[in-house]
Amino acid sequence: MSPVPDLERTRWPVVVALVAGGIIAALHVGKVPPALAALRGELGLGMVAASFIVSTFNVLSMTLGLMAGVLADRLGRRRLVVFGLLSLATGGLIGATGTGYALLLASRVLEGLGFVIVSVASPALVLAATAPRDRSSALSLWSVFMPAGMALALVASPWLLEAAGWRGVWLVIAAVAGAGAVLVLRATAGLPVHPPPEGPPWRVLAESLRRPGLLLLGATFGAYAFQWIAVMVWLPTFLPAALGVRPETAALLTALVVVVNVPGNLTGGWLLRKGVPAPRLMMSVAVIMAACGAGLFSTVLPESARFALVLLFSAAGGIIPAAIFASMPAQAPSPRHLAAANGMLMQGSNIGQFMGPPLIAAAVTAAGGAWTGAIVPMLAAAGVCALAAGLSGRPATRRPHVP
């Protein structure tokens, strides 16, 4: 099958609909932190056990991200994005109506399946709807889906929690996911996409895994996500405990911290268009995040300075996903491998998201409840992020792709 010719004009309504679908998927990440106190109280959970309500969401993504990309090519990216949103809706409904910790974790696995499908299959559709000159901008716009969705959930959840409890939050977001499936289905009708790579799925896997640049970008994404999601998940707990903030105010401040990641995403796209090399950009941001993380969890600085650091941590950090997504097409073996390549990136990201909250919780617990215990794992993740980002910029020998 011949490749699909590039569009002359970007279909921005399609791009916006796909970004909206990603934002809806990310609501299922952001709904948990404000509800952790209620969940811990109702189910009698400790800090580490509660953290797995967040991390279990990422189990399928961290193990099957690359395979999900390959299947997206085979089964149809548009069909899978719609299925992913419906899976999110179903998982939310089960979680809201079920009882017990085990069923809640199982529902989060189903939500995680939907999330990995949406996050892996959507970028290839974004590129299919975009003219070549707009691809950097479109991918930078796509990269806002996680912080934008989390922030919306963090802002809305306190009111929904007060009115209907955590189960009400789950039901409302499940309904939004169902509506998002309809939106994406209609918006992407007739969208031409590149055919899948020829040959068996194992060959697509092997061709993607042989790309050192993709592996390093995945490691960069994982190390970044480790830091960012851990801070965002525990910030509503950290702010009252360490900075004396009222719990209801902590949720809003956490939403603000998440929101400032979005300008970082867009700034990253702008800097890349200005010619700043992506590896240098990511290494610089990793150093900034390391300094901010250490200052946030130390007890040396005044409270206002520590909150300013977490704002900078999130705002600067947003540059990294934009740089990763913009670098991905050049690292993929061919345009037909884009879904598989994005699957590898999301697999790395979700490994980091899975590990971050529990390891930070374990470090704080081991330190006797002192948040200074979080400094060492945060600095270690920042070091991995900087090293992988720097190595990703090394020139690679490209093998010609035979369709």
Summary of the structure (lengths in Angstrom):
residues: 403
radius of gyration: 20.0
end to end distance: 8.8
largest distance: 62.4
contacts: 1557
relative contact order: 0.16
helix: 82%
strand: 0%
